[in-house]
Amino acid sequence: MKISRHKKVHRYLSFYSNNYGFRQPYQVLIDGTFCYAALKNKFNIKEHMPKYLDAEVKLLTTPCVIIETESLGHTVFGAMIIVKQFAIHRCGHTGKPVPGSVCLKSMLGSENSSRYIIATQDRELQRAAREIPGTPLIYLHQKAPTLEHPSAASERIAQIQNQAKFHVSKEAGNLLTSLKKQKLGISTTDTQEQRKKKKNKGPNPLSCKKKKKKSSVETVKQGVIKKSRKRKRVKVAEHVKEHLINKAKEHCNTN
Ligand SMILES: [Zn+2]
């Protein structure tokens, strides 16, 4: 169970890294409701958040969140103590504090360009965060922290961006081919034809097997045939030669 949960966290975080440029240390923006639930469920945020995300994290809050928890009095006193432990990010509401959820929404803006991870139990803020593409959301499910599956808005925008990237690369490819044609007089179709022509010349001689040498039997046979074509030299014995010469002489004399 634990391994599969970590795999999920890893997968979701790499989704945000690949599509929305999230980098470590991740900035986790925490509100009073999350601190309250953490205290109630004995979840030590400082200790367990980096372990859960298996990454370096910066735990952050805003002046408005602190003011809100202070104003709620003793019921959330423990939560206020916890929230004050975190680094405070300026929110732009100095002198005019707003409710924590409103403040955090304004921190996210329309596209969460500062790449915050929102940690909240506030249902309204969770809904708002899901609408902003590239906003990871963490809440506590009793004791267990849960990084929510990327929202539909996050996935949709990531898909559109990826398609746009592909489109650009395709256009770049077309531009390159047209430049080749113009500047170098090379066209891809020509080179393809050339390749085909080369292929038609025949197989690569290096890749071919050497021709078999004629077998010794064949050479012997051929030698026999050649010999048979040659004039046969007939050896004649000396006494036969003499006899023949004499006969020839006699023949000449009679003529
Ligand atoms: Zn604020």
Residues whose N, C-alpha, C, O or C-beta is under 5 A from the ligand:
A	BS01	ZN	T62 C64 C91 H93 C103
